[in-house]
């Protein structure tokens, strides 16, 4: 989760996670590349892998949710002002102990449904690929599968390629490191080849520059 002060627009991008945009006092406008009409609403839930642009007219909270935690579907879900208020109340982003992500997840399930339970090999592979530098081939060996079979199993189960999930996790790690490190240091910490690689990934996955993400709360 992060907060953004003021109206903001992100460029065309595609992230491998659910995105929930909750304006605090305004609207959000989402335009996608799949022929869907532009959505203007008090809030919105954007499904994984949807190429889109997004603009808000006020301060907002953005919440990203792992793709397997909610029921898979293909469309945008507009939220009413009342639903946004309930989501913000569940999340409680101003709590001194931090946002209540579990409560927010429960609230999202009531809106779009729960994701399917992953089998143990998929769960292990996703965790190993997104929390360390272990090669995917090595992970496949550990779960008794060939690399192509593991990649196919994860893609079928989660809807996202395993390598893309790893890249998404590395972007999250880099952003978490930014407050105390330079961009180059954060890129190295998260396992990116270099600073430009991190910058390209941020543009591709969230439609933002590293500097704009560093300034976001």
Z-matrix of the N, CA and C atoms (Angstrom, degrees):
N
C 1 1.450
C 2 1.524 1 109.46
N 3 1.328 2 115.60 1 142.27
C 4 1.454 3 119.07 2 168.74
C 5 1.521 4 109.11 3 -145.00
N 6 1.316 5 115.47 4 160.87
C 7 1.449 6 121.87 5 179.10
C 8 1.517 7 109.37 6 -114.25
N 9 1.330 8 114.99 7 147.50
C 10 1.452 9 120.79 8 178.56
C 11 1.522 10 108.69 9 -127.62
N 12 1.316 11 116.72 10 130.17
C 13 1.453 12 121.44 11 178.09
C 14 1.519 13 109.71 12 -90.44
N 15 1.319 14 116.58 13 127.55
C 16 1.454 15 121.18 14 177.56
C 17 1.515 16 112.97 15 88.81
N 18 1.317 17 114.78 16 167.13
C 19 1.465 18 120.38 17 175.92
C 20 1.527 19 109.53 18 -62.49
N 21 1.334 20 116.00 19 148.22
C 22 1.463 21 118.13 20 -176.84
C 23 1.525 22 109.54 21 -153.69
N 24 1.343 23 115.49 22 149.41
C 25 1.468 24 121.74 23 177.34
C 26 1.516 25 109.29 24 -128.51
N 27 1.318 26 116.41 25 132.67
C 28 1.465 27 120.57 26 175.15
C 29 1.525 28 108.70 27 -109.64
N 30 1.322 29 115.69 28 145.29
C 31 1.451 30 120.88 29 -176.77
C 32 1.534 31 111.06 30 -79.10
N 33 1.304 32 115.00 31 176.12
C 34 1.464 33 122.29 32 -177.70
C 35 1.529 34 110.33 33 -55.45
N 36 1.343 35 115.81 34 128.18
C 37 1.457 36 120.17 35 -178.03
C 38 1.532 37 109.78 36 -158.70
N 39 1.318 38 115.02 37 174.85
C 40 1.475 39 120.33 38 -179.53
C 41 1.525 40 108.27 39 -150.42
N 42 1.311 41 117.23 40 113.72
C 43 1.461 42 121.08 41 -176.86
C 44 1.532 43 110.78 42 -108.17
N 45 1.337 44 117.75 43 147.91
C 46 1.461 45 121.75 44 -178.19
C 47 1.529 46 112.80 45 -88.60
N 48 1.301 47 117.49 46 36.23
C 49 1.464 48 122.24 47 -179.33
C 50 1.518 49 108.34 48 -146.22
N 51 1.321 50 115.96 49 162.37
C 52 1.460 51 119.89 50 169.01
C 53 1.531 52 108.58 51 -70.11
N 54 1.316 53 116.62 52 142.09
C 55 1.455 54 121.14 53 174.22
C 56 1.518 55 108.44 54 -123.26
N 57 1.327 56 115.68 55 129.78
C 58 1.459 57 121.70 56 177.48
C 59 1.523 58 107.31 57 -115.82
N 60 1.320 59 117.28 58 117.87
C 61 1.455 60 121.94 59 -178.91
C 62 1.527 61 108.25 60 -106.74
N 63 1.333 62 115.23 61 121.36
C 64 1.461 63 121.56 62 -174.75
C 65 1.528 64 109.87 63 -123.53
N 66 1.336 65 118.17 64 89.39
C 67 1.462 66 120.17 65 176.15
C 68 1.531 67 110.47 66 -62.20
N 69 1.314 68 116.09 67 143.02
C 70 1.463 69 119.62 68 -178.56
C 71 1.522 70 111.77 69 -82.56
N 72 1.325 71 116.48 70 -26.96
C 73 1.470 72 119.36 71 -179.37
C 74 1.524 73 108.73 72 -163.58
N 75 1.319 74 116.17 73 65.79
C 76 1.453 75 119.50 74 -177.12
C 77 1.510 76 111.00 75 177.24
N 78 1.331 77 115.87 76 -150.57
C 79 1.467 78 121.48 77 -177.67
C 80 1.523 79 110.08 78 -131.34
N 81 1.306 80 114.76 79 166.65
C 82 1.457 81 122.09 80 172.89
C 83 1.519 82 107.87 81 -125.52
N 84 1.327 83 116.15 82 141.15
C 85 1.459 84 122.31 83 179.32
C 86 1.525 85 107.82 84 -121.97
N 87 1.340 86 116.57 85 123.14
C 88 1.458 87 121.81 86 -178.71
C 89 1.518 88 108.93 87 -123.34
N 90 1.324 89 116.50 88 127.07
C 91 1.460 90 122.89 89 175.56
C 92 1.522 91 108.19 90 -119.07
N 93 1.335 92 116.89 91 128.15
C 94 1.459 93 121.05 92 -176.93
C 95 1.515 94 111.33 93 -111.39
N 96 1.339 95 114.95 94 172.46
C 97 1.456 96 121.61 95 -177.81
C 98 1.528 97 113.11 96 -101.50
N 99 1.314 98 118.87 97 10.88
C 100 1.466 99 120.65 98 -175.90
C 101 1.521 100 112.88 99 -103.74
N 102 1.298 101 116.65 100 19.41
C 103 1.446 102 119.28 101 178.52
C 104 1.509 103 113.87 102 81.70
N 105 1.336 104 117.83 103 4.17
C 106 1.458 105 120.49 104 176.74
C 107 1.521 106 109.61 105 -75.87
N 108 1.335 107 117.41 106 149.96
C 109 1.465 108 119.08 107 175.32
C 110 1.519 109 110.79 108 -66.53
N 111 1.322 110 115.35 109 153.07
C 112 1.456 111 119.86 110 175.50
C 113 1.523 112 109.64 111 -62.21
N 114 1.333 113 116.19 112 136.64
C 115 1.459 114 121.73 113 -179.36
C 116 1.523 115 109.21 114 -104.62
N 117 1.320 116 116.34 115 126.00
C 118 1.462 117 122.70 116 172.69
C 119 1.513 118 107.34 117 -120.84
N 120 1.328 119 117.04 118 121.51
C 121 1.462 120 119.89 119 -173.88
C 122 1.518 121 110.33 120 -155.74
N 123 1.327 122 115.15 121 173.86
C 124 1.462 123 120.68 122 177.57
C 125 1.518 124 111.61 123 -69.27
N 126 1.323 125 116.91 124 -22.48
C 127 1.460 126 123.99 125 177.37
C 128 1.507 127 108.27 126 -166.36
N 129 1.327 128 116.90 127 172.17
C 130 1.460 129 118.85 128 -178.00
C 131 1.518 130 110.52 129 -155.91
N 132 1.330 131 115.35 130 149.04
C 133 1.463 132 122.50 131 170.39
C 134 1.519 133 106.84 132 -112.24
N 135 1.326 134 116.22 133 120.53
C 136 1.460 135 122.13 134 -178.46
C 137 1.527 136 108.32 135 -104.12
N 138 1.341 137 118.64 136 124.74
C 139 1.460 138 120.03 137 -178.90
C 140 1.524 139 112.09 138 -73.65
N 141 1.328 140 117.40 139 161.65
C 142 1.462 141 120.75 140 177.85
C 143 1.530 142 111.70 141 -60.93
N 144 1.323 143 114.07 142 149.75
C 145 1.462 144 123.42 143 171.14
C 146 1.529 145 114.16 144 67.60
N 147 1.305 146 117.96 145 17.90
C 148 1.462 147 120.86 146 176.31
C 149 1.532 148 108.64 147 -95.69
N 150 1.309 149 117.09 148 116.40
C 151 1.461 150 121.15 149 177.27
C 152 1.529 151 108.69 150 -72.15
N 153 1.325 152 117.00 151 126.32
C 154 1.459 153 119.44 152 -173.69
C 155 1.520 154 111.38 153 -161.25
N 156 1.311 155 115.22 154 166.94
C 157 1.454 156 122.96 155 166.92
C 158 1.525 157 107.40 156 -114.29
N 159 1.326 158 115.93 157 158.77
C 160 1.460 159 119.61 158 -174.75
C 161 1.522 160 109.06 159 -147.29
N 162 1.335 161 116.72 160 134.82
C 163 1.462 162 121.33 161 179.27
C 164 1.520 163 109.20 162 -139.00
N 165 1.316 164 116.68 163 140.45
C 166 1.460 165 121.77 164 176.11
C 167 1.528 166 109.80 165 -119.26
N 168 1.330 167 115.49 166 158.10
C 169 1.458 168 120.03 167 -178.93
C 170 1.522 169 112.43 168 -106.90
N 171 1.342 170 117.18 169 6.66
C 172 1.464 171 120.68 170 -178.13
C 173 1.520 172 109.43 171 -155.75
N 174 1.329 173 116.02 172 -179.59
C 175 1.460 174 120.54 173 169.37
C 176 1.533 175 108.19 174 -53.67
N 177 1.334 176 116.46 175 149.89
C 178 1.462 177 118.31 176 178.60
C 179 1.518 178 111.24 177 -151.56
N 180 1.304 179 114.46 178 162.93
C 181 1.454 180 123.35 179 170.56
C 182 1.525 181 107.26 180 -112.64
N 183 1.315 182 117.37 181 132.94
C 184 1.465 183 122.41 182 175.98
C 185 1.525 184 108.70 183 -115.23
N 186 1.298 185 115.37 184 130.09
C 187 1.463 186 121.53 185 -178.77
C 188 1.520 187 108.60 186 -120.73
N 189 1.338 188 117.44 187 128.57
C 190 1.459 189 122.16 188 176.99
C 191 1.530 190 109.31 189 -108.67
N 192 1.328 191 115.60 190 134.50
C 193 1.463 192 121.93 191 -173.97
C 194 1.524 193 109.02 192 -126.07
N 195 1.336 194 117.28 193 133.46
C 196 1.466 195 121.30 194 179.33
C 197 1.532 196 110.71 195 -53.01
N 198 1.318 197 117.66 196 140.12
C 199 1.473 198 120.70 197 -170.53
C 200 1.527 199 114.95 198 -61.77
N 201 1.339 200 117.76 199 -27.01
C 202 1.460 201 119.87 200 -177.08
C 203 1.532 202 113.31 201 -84.27
N 204 1.319 203 117.72 202 -4.65
C 205 1.460 204 119.99 203 -175.21
C 206 1.527 205 113.87 204 -85.70
N 207 1.336 206 117.52 205 -12.99
C 208 1.458 207 121.13 206 178.59
C 209 1.528 208 109.72 207 -128.02
N 210 1.320 209 116.30 208 158.95
C 211 1.472 210 121.15 209 -176.73
C 212 1.523 211 110.02 210 -65.61
N 213 1.321 212 115.45 211 132.82
C 214 1.454 213 121.00 212 -178.02
C 215 1.528 214 111.30 213 -72.15
N 216 1.335 215 115.76 214 133.77
C 217 1.464 216 121.62 215 171.48
C 218 1.521 217 106.69 216 -157.63
N 219 1.308 218 117.42 217 178.60
C 220 1.462 219 119.14 218 -169.00
C 221 1.525 220 114.64 219 -111.08
N 222 1.319 221 118.84 220 -7.91
C 223 1.450 222 118.46 221 -172.32
C 224 1.513 223 115.12 222 -106.84
N 225 1.314 224 115.09 223 165.96
C 226 1.448 225 122.25 224 172.05
C 227 1.533 226 109.08 225 -75.43
N 228 1.331 227 116.40 226 146.55
C 229 1.461 228 121.16 227 178.23
C 230 1.521 229 109.11 228 -118.46
N 231 1.333 230 118.41 229 103.51
C 232 1.464 231 119.70 230 176.72
C 233 1.521 232 110.36 231 -71.93
N 234 1.324 233 116.85 232 147.52
C 235 1.456 234 122.59 233 179.57
C 236 1.524 235 109.50 234 -115.33
N 237 1.324 236 115.57 235 142.60
C 238 1.456 237 120.27 236 174.91
C 239 1.529 238 109.38 237 -78.79
N 240 1.324 239 115.65 238 167.43
C 241 1.463 240 119.53 239 177.89
C 242 1.523 241 110.93 240 -60.57
N 243 1.334 242 117.44 241 -38.09
C 244 1.464 243 120.79 242 178.87
C 245 1.523 244 110.99 243 -65.24
N 246 1.336 245 117.47 244 -39.80
C 247 1.467 246 120.83 245 178.17
C 248 1.520 247 111.04 246 -66.41
N 249 1.321 248 117.07 247 -38.43
C 250 1.468 249 120.70 248 177.19
C 251 1.519 250 109.95 249 -63.02
N 252 1.313 251 117.07 250 -43.49
C 253 1.468 252 119.92 251 179.30
C 254 1.522 253 110.90 252 -62.05
N 255 1.331 254 117.14 253 -41.09
C 256 1.469 255 120.00 254 179.48
C 257 1.520 256 110.93 255 -66.78
N 258 1.338 257 116.68 256 -39.39
C 259 1.461 258 120.01 257 178.43
C 260 1.523 259 110.65 258 -64.32
N 261 1.322 260 117.39 259 -44.23
C 262 1.461 261 120.52 260 179.80
C 263 1.528 262 110.80 261 -65.43
N 264 1.335 263 116.52 262 -37.18
C 265 1.464 264 119.59 263 177.96
C 266 1.527 265 110.64 264 -65.26
N 267 1.336 266 117.06 265 -39.24
C 268 1.470 267 120.55 266 178.22
C 269 1.522 268 110.97 267 -68.27
N 270 1.318 269 116.78 268 -42.52
C 271 1.462 270 121.85 269 -178.62
C 272 1.525 271 111.64 270 -70.47
N 273 1.323 272 116.34 271 -39.58
C 274 1.470 273 123.25 272 179.93
C 275 1.533 274 110.76 273 50.31
N 276 1.341 275 117.48 274 62.28
C 277 1.476 276 120.17 275 -174.00
C 278 1.517 277 115.02 276 -65.15
N 279 1.342 278 117.80 277 -15.75
C 280 1.467 279 120.53 278 -178.23
C 281 1.521 280 113.37 279 -93.90
N 282 1.318 281 117.41 280 0.03
C 283 1.459 282 119.80 281 -178.81
C 284 1.531 283 110.08 282 -62.48
N 285 1.314 284 116.98 283 136.85
C 286 1.465 285 120.60 284 -177.69
C 287 1.524 286 112.32 285 -64.46
N 288 1.326 287 117.06 286 -20.87
C 289 1.466 288 121.37 287 179.75
C 290 1.530 289 112.29 288 -90.33
N 291 1.316 290 117.13 289 1.02
C 292 1.449 291 120.77 290 -179.89
C 293 1.515 292 111.52 291 103.38
N 294 1.342 293 117.54 292 163.14
C 295 1.463 294 121.26 293 -178.58
C 296 1.524 295 111.43 294 -65.41
N 297 1.324 296 115.84 295 150.57
C 298 1.463 297 121.84 296 178.98
C 299 1.532 298 108.54 297 -91.62
N 300 1.324 299 116.27 298 86.03
C 301 1.467 300 121.09 299 -175.89
C 302 1.522 301 112.18 300 -67.31
N 303 1.332 302 117.51 301 -33.21
C 304 1.466 303 120.75 302 178.92
C 305 1.523 304 110.79 303 -65.05
N 306 1.325 305 116.71 304 -43.17
C 307 1.464 306 120.38 305 178.74
C 308 1.522 307 110.72 306 -65.99
N 309 1.330 308 116.58 307 -38.75
C 310 1.464 309 120.35 308 177.76
C 311 1.521 310 110.58 309 -64.04
N 312 1.334 311 116.94 310 -40.79
C 313 1.455 312 120.96 311 178.08
C 314 1.528 313 110.61 312 -62.16
N 315 1.322 314 116.86 313 -44.07
C 316 1.459 315 120.62 314 178.52
C 317 1.521 316 111.15 315 -61.22
N 318 1.337 317 116.53 316 -39.76
C 319 1.458 318 120.08 317 178.63
C 320 1.526 319 111.19 318 -66.09
N 321 1.328 320 116.81 319 -37.56
C 322 1.466 321 120.33 320 178.43
C 323 1.522 322 111.63 321 -66.89
N 324 1.320 323 117.08 322 -36.24
C 325 1.462 324 120.45 323 178.61
C 326 1.525 325 110.32 324 -59.85
N 327 1.328 326 116.84 325 -37.73
C 328 1.469 327 119.42 326 179.09
C 329 1.523 328 111.20 327 -66.04
N 330 1.336 329 117.61 328 -22.56
C 331 1.459 330 121.09 329 -177.89
C 332 1.523 331 113.10 330 -91.10
N 333 1.326 332 117.52 331 -40.96
C 334 1.474 333 119.83 332 -174.34
C 335 1.519 334 113.59 333 -124.85
N 336 1.325 335 119.16 334 -9.11
C 337 1.459 336 121.05 335 179.27
C 338 1.514 337 112.88 336 96.93
N 339 1.323 338 115.29 337 156.91
C 340 1.466 339 121.47 338 -178.87
C 341 1.516 340 111.28 339 -82.40
N 342 1.316 341 115.27 340 150.76
C 343 1.458 342 120.23 341 176.11
C 344 1.523 343 111.08 342 -75.66
N 345 1.324 344 115.74 343 164.85
C 346 1.457 345 121.24 344 179.07
C 347 1.528 346 110.10 345 -76.22
N 348 1.331 347 116.53 346 150.46
C 349 1.458 348 121.32 347 176.92
C 350 1.526 349 109.56 348 -69.75
N 351 1.317 350 116.87 349 130.97
C 352 1.462 351 120.99 350 -179.91
C 353 1.521 352 110.00 351 -83.88
N 354 1.318 353 116.29 352 146.35
C 355 1.460 354 119.06 353 175.28
C 356 1.527 355 109.42 354 -72.68
N 357 1.311 356 116.09 355 159.86
C 358 1.462 357 121.38 356 -169.76
C 359 1.525 358 112.83 357 -60.36
N 360 1.328 359 118.42 358 -36.76
C 361 1.464 360 119.67 359 -178.92
C 362 1.527 361 111.29 360 -66.63
N 363 1.321 362 115.97 361 -38.24
C 364 1.459 363 120.08 362 178.99
C 365 1.527 364 110.07 363 -68.25
N 366 1.322 365 116.11 364 -44.53
C 367 1.463 366 120.32 365 179.10
C 368 1.525 367 110.74 366 -58.41
N 369 1.333 368 116.75 367 -46.06
C 370 1.460 369 120.46 368 -179.40
C 371 1.528 370 110.65 369 -64.68
N 372 1.328 371 117.13 370 -43.76
C 373 1.462 372 120.59 371 -177.14
C 374 1.525 373 111.15 372 -64.00
N 375 1.323 374 116.89 373 -42.93
C 376 1.464 375 120.35 374 -179.89
C 377 1.525 376 110.20 375 -64.97
N 378 1.324 377 116.85 376 -43.61
C 379 1.461 378 119.84 377 -179.89
C 380 1.524 379 111.04 378 -64.23
N 381 1.329 380 116.66 379 -44.54
C 382 1.466 381 120.19 380 -178.78
C 383 1.526 382 111.55 381 -65.85
N 384 1.332 383 116.60 382 -39.40
C 385 1.465 384 120.33 383 -176.71
C 386 1.512 385 112.85 384 -73.50
N 387 1.330 386 117.32 385 -25.82
C 388 1.462 387 120.12 386 -174.60
C 389 1.522 388 113.89 387 -103.28
N 390 1.319 389 117.30 388 -3.60
C 391 1.470 390 119.15 389 -179.47
C 392 1.520 391 113.32 390 -118.77
N 393 1.325 392 117.93 391 1.66
C 394 1.456 393 119.71 392 -179.43
C 395 1.516 394 111.38 393 -155.90
N 396 1.318 395 115.57 394 -173.61
C 397 1.462 396 121.55 395 -177.19
C 398 1.517 397 112.48 396 -103.64
N 399 1.331 398 117.36 397 11.39
C 400 1.459 399 120.86 398 -178.17
C 401 1.517 400 110.54 399 -61.22
N 402 1.341 401 116.32 400 135.70
C 403 1.458 402 121.37 401 -179.88
C 404 1.521 403 110.12 402 -64.75
N 405 1.335 404 116.25 403 145.66
C 406 1.457 405 120.57 404 -179.27
C 407 1.527 406 110.63 405 -62.61
N 408 1.344 407 116.69 406 -34.05
C 409 1.464 408 119.48 407 177.28
C 410 1.522 409 111.56 408 -61.62
N 411 1.318 410 116.63 409 -39.19
C 412 1.461 411 121.30 410 178.09
C 413 1.522 412 111.27 411 -67.34
N 414 1.324 413 116.71 412 -39.18
C 415 1.467 414 120.77 413 177.19
C 416 1.522 415 110.09 414 -63.64
N 417 1.331 416 116.22 415 -41.96
C 418 1.470 417 120.69 416 179.27
C 419 1.522 418 110.68 417 -60.06
N 420 1.322 419 116.47 418 -42.32
C 421 1.463 420 120.49 419 179.14
C 422 1.519 421 110.79 420 -61.06
N 423 1.324 422 116.96 421 -40.95
C 424 1.460 423 121.49 422 -178.51
C 425 1.529 424 112.26 423 -63.30
N 426 1.328 425 117.28 424 -32.71
C 427 1.465 426 119.48 425 -179.26
C 428 1.526 427 112.35 426 -98.23
N 429 1.336 428 116.62 427 6.90
C 430 1.451 429 120.74 428 173.96
C 431 1.512 430 115.28 429 77.11
N 432 1.335 431 117.00 430 31.25
C 433 1.453 432 121.09 431 179.85
C 434 1.523 433 110.01 432 -130.22
N 435 1.326 434 116.10 433 159.24
C 436 1.459 435 119.44 434 170.49
C 437 1.526 436 107.96 435 -75.49
N 438 1.328 437 116.60 436 160.20
C 439 1.464 438 119.91 437 179.17
C 440 1.524 439 112.65 438 -58.64
N 441 1.362 440 118.32 439 -46.71
C 442 1.465 441 118.19 440 178.85
C 443 1.530 442 112.46 441 -61.36
N 444 1.352 443 116.58 442 -38.36
C 445 1.459 444 119.07 443 -179.57
C 446 1.529 445 111.02 444 -67.83
N 447 1.324 446 117.69 445 -39.79
C 448 1.462 447 120.36 446 178.43
C 449 1.523 448 110.71 447 -64.86
N 450 1.319 449 116.32 448 -45.26
C 451 1.466 450 119.36 449 179.32
C 452 1.526 451 110.62 450 -59.44
N 453 1.330 452 116.74 451 -42.53
C 454 1.466 453 120.64 452 -179.64
C 455 1.525 454 111.06 453 -66.64
N 456 1.333 455 116.86 454 -40.18
C 457 1.456 456 120.98 455 -179.36
C 458 1.528 457 110.98 456 -64.25
N 459 1.323 458 116.80 457 -44.28
C 460 1.460 459 120.55 458 179.32
C 461 1.526 460 110.26 459 -65.23
N 462 1.320 461 116.27 460 -44.03
C 463 1.468 462 119.93 461 -178.49
C 464 1.526 463 110.50 462 -61.82
N 465 1.332 464 116.66 463 -42.42
C 466 1.462 465 120.46 464 179.94
C 467 1.526 466 111.21 465 -66.77
N 468 1.321 467 116.57 466 -40.81
C 469 1.465 468 121.30 467 -175.05
C 470 1.525 469 112.82 468 -75.82
N 471 1.330 470 116.34 469 -39.18
C 472 1.459 471 121.29 470 -172.46
C 473 1.527 472 112.22 471 -103.66
N 474 1.343 473 115.92 472 -27.72
C 475 1.455 474 120.20 473 -177.30
C 476 1.512 475 114.30 474 89.23
N 477 1.338 476 116.08 475 3.59
C 478 1.464 477 121.83 476 -177.24
C 479 1.527 478 108.39 477 -132.56
N 480 1.340 479 119.30 478 136.58
C 481 1.468 480 120.21 479 175.10
C 482 1.528 481 111.17 480 -60.61
N 483 1.318 482 116.07 481 143.73
C 484 1.464 483 120.64 482 -177.84
C 485 1.529 484 111.32 483 -60.62
N 486 1.324 485 117.43 484 -40.24
C 487 1.465 486 120.40 485 179.72
C 488 1.533 487 111.24 486 -63.15
N 489 1.318 488 117.17 487 -34.02
C 490 1.464 489 120.28 488 179.02
C 491 1.532 490 110.80 489 -72.05
N 492 1.326 491 116.74 490 -36.38
C 493 1.460 492 120.06 491 175.12
C 494 1.528 493 110.37 492 -62.34
N 495 1.326 494 116.29 493 -38.69
C 496 1.465 495 120.12 494 178.26
C 497 1.529 496 110.42 495 -64.95
N 498 1.307 497 117.18 496 -42.90
C 499 1.465 498 121.15 497 179.75
C 500 1.531 499 110.39 498 -63.10
N 501 1.324 500 116.65 499 -40.82
C 502 1.455 501 121.43 500 178.30
C 503 1.537 502 110.55 501 -62.11
N 504 1.323 503 116.70 502 -43.65
C 505 1.462 504 120.88 503 178.91
C 506 1.530 505 110.62 504 -63.50
N 507 1.317 506 117.41 505 -38.87
C 508 1.461 507 120.42 506 179.11
C 509 1.523 508 111.09 507 -66.74
N 510 1.331 509 116.82 508 -36.68
C 511 1.457 510 119.01 509 176.38
C 512 1.526 511 109.74 510 -63.20
N 513 1.331 512 117.17 511 -43.28
C 514 1.461 513 120.42 512 177.47
C 515 1.517 514 112.33 513 -60.12
N 516 1.331 515 116.20 514 -40.42
C 517 1.461 516 120.35 515 179.33
C 518 1.523 517 111.17 516 -66.06
N 519 1.324 518 116.55 517 -38.74
C 520 1.458 519 120.22 518 179.05
C 521 1.521 520 110.94 519 -66.19
N 522 1.319 521 116.98 520 -42.41
C 523 1.466 522 120.19 521 -179.95
C 524 1.518 523 110.96 522 -65.91
N 525 1.336 524 116.43 523 -36.35
C 526 1.465 525 119.59 524 177.86
C 527 1.522 526 111.39 525 -65.47
N 528 1.347 527 116.65 526 -29.49
C 529 1.463 528 120.97 527 -178.74
C 530 1.521 529 113.19 528 -84.24
N 531 1.336 530 117.95 529 -17.44
C 532 1.466 531 120.98 530 -173.04
C 533 1.527 532 115.12 531 -59.37
N 534 1.314 533 120.42 532 -38.11
C 535 1.469 534 117.06 533 -177.47
C 536 1.532 535 114.21 534 -57.68
N 537 1.325 536 116.90 535 -29.83
C 538 1.454 537 119.12 536 -177.14
C 539 1.511 538 114.84 537 -111.53
N 540 1.330 539 117.28 538 1.40
C 541 1.459 540 120.30 539 -176.58
C 542 1.523 541 110.63 540 -134.03
N 543 1.325 542 115.48 541 160.85
C 544 1.458 543 120.12 542 171.26
C 545 1.529 544 108.43 543 -71.81
N 546 1.331 545 116.28 544 166.15
C 547 1.454 546 119.60 545 179.28
C 548 1.527 547 111.21 546 -60.87
N 549 1.327 548 116.96 547 -41.06
C 550 1.468 549 120.42 548 179.23
C 551 1.522 550 110.99 549 -63.89
N 552 1.337 551 116.64 550 -40.74
C 553 1.462 552 120.21 551 179.22
C 554 1.524 553 111.16 552 -67.11
N 555 1.344 554 116.99 553 -40.77
C 556 1.460 555 121.01 554 178.83
C 557 1.523 556 110.49 555 -64.34
N 558 1.337 557 116.77 556 -38.58
C 559 1.469 558 120.31 557 178.42
C 560 1.519 559 110.53 558 -62.51
N 561 1.312 560 116.93 559 -44.67
C 562 1.462 561 120.83 560 179.76
C 563 1.528 562 111.32 561 -66.20
N 564 1.331 563 116.52 562 -41.77
C 565 1.459 564 121.35 563 179.42
C 566 1.523 565 111.33 564 -58.47
N 567 1.331 566 116.52 565 -39.95
C 568 1.464 567 121.20 566 -175.51
C 569 1.521 568 113.76 567 -86.09
N 570 1.319 569 117.91 568 -5.82
C 571 1.463 570 120.24 569 176.62
C 572 1.514 571 115.40 570 94.91
N 573 1.349 572 117.66 571 15.90
C 574 1.463 573 120.07 572 175.66
C 575 1.524 574 109.90 573 -80.29
N 576 1.326 575 115.15 574 153.35
C 577 1.461 576 119.82 575 -178.38
C 578 1.522 577 111.18 576 -62.25
N 579 1.339 578 116.44 577 -38.59
C 580 1.457 579 120.86 578 -179.96
C 581 1.527 580 108.69 579 -168.03
N 582 1.315 581 115.76 580 -179.02
C 583 1.460 582 121.13 581 -178.03
C 584 1.533 583 112.32 582 -62.78
N 585 1.353 584 119.85 583 -43.12
C 586 1.467 585 119.22 584 177.77
C 587 1.532 586 113.10 585 -60.87
N 588 1.338 587 116.43 586 -34.82
C 589 1.472 588 119.67 587 178.05
C 590 1.519 589 110.15 588 -62.37
N 591 1.321 590 117.08 589 -42.17
C 592 1.458 591 121.25 590 176.75
C 593 1.526 592 110.58 591 -63.53
N 594 1.313 593 117.00 592 -43.92
C 595 1.468 594 120.54 593 -178.77
C 596 1.525 595 111.01 594 -62.52
N 597 1.338 596 117.40 595 -42.49
C 598 1.471 597 120.67 596 179.43
C 599 1.524 598 110.45 597 -64.69
N 600 1.322 599 116.05 598 -39.10
C 601 1.463 600 120.14 599 -179.49
C 602 1.516 601 111.16 600 -65.44
N 603 1.325 602 117.37 601 -42.17
C 604 1.461 603 120.83 602 178.09
C 605 1.522 604 111.17 603 -61.57
N 606 1.317 605 117.22 604 -42.45
C 607 1.462 606 121.44 605 177.88
C 608 1.530 607 110.78 606 -62.78
N 609 1.327 608 116.06 607 -43.53
C 610 1.457 609 120.91 608 -175.88
C 611 1.523 610 112.90 609 -71.08
N 612 1.333 611 116.49 610 -41.04
C 613 1.459 612 120.02 611 -172.31
C 614 1.527 613 114.31 612 -92.79
N 615 1.331 614 118.25 613 -28.33
C 616 1.472 615 119.04 614 -179.86
C 617 1.525 616 113.74 615 -129.53
N 618 1.320 617 117.80 616 -1.79
C 619 1.463 618 120.19 617 175.23
C 620 1.512 619 114.69 618 70.08
N 621 1.345 620 116.77 619 27.32
C 622 1.462 621 120.67 620 -176.12
C 623 1.512 622 110.94 621 -136.13
N 624 1.318 623 115.34 622 157.36
C 625 1.453 624 120.18 623 173.68
C 626 1.531 625 108.99 624 -82.52
N 627 1.311 626 115.77 625 160.53
C 628 1.457 627 119.81 626 177.51
C 629 1.530 628 110.70 627 -62.86
N 630 1.327 629 116.97 628 -39.13
C 631 1.461 630 119.59 629 -179.24
C 632 1.531 631 111.54 630 -62.64
N 633 1.339 632 116.90 631 -39.22
C 634 1.474 633 118.80 632 179.23
C 635 1.520 634 111.22 633 -68.05
N 636 1.330 635 117.22 634 -34.82
C 637 1.454 636 120.55 635 177.79
C 638 1.518 637 110.89 636 -70.85
N 639 1.319 638 116.18 637 -35.23
C 640 1.469 639 119.22 638 178.66
C 641 1.534 640 110.14 639 -63.87
N 642 1.340 641 117.23 640 -34.68
C 643 1.462 642 120.62 641 -177.74
C 644 1.521 643 113.03 642 -79.27
N 645 1.355 644 116.87 643 -20.30
C 646 1.468 645 119.95 644 -179.41
C 647 1.517 646 109.68 645 -67.54
N 648 1.292 647 117.32 646 145.68
C 649 1.466 648 121.67 647 -179.20
C 650 1.510 649 110.08 648 -76.20
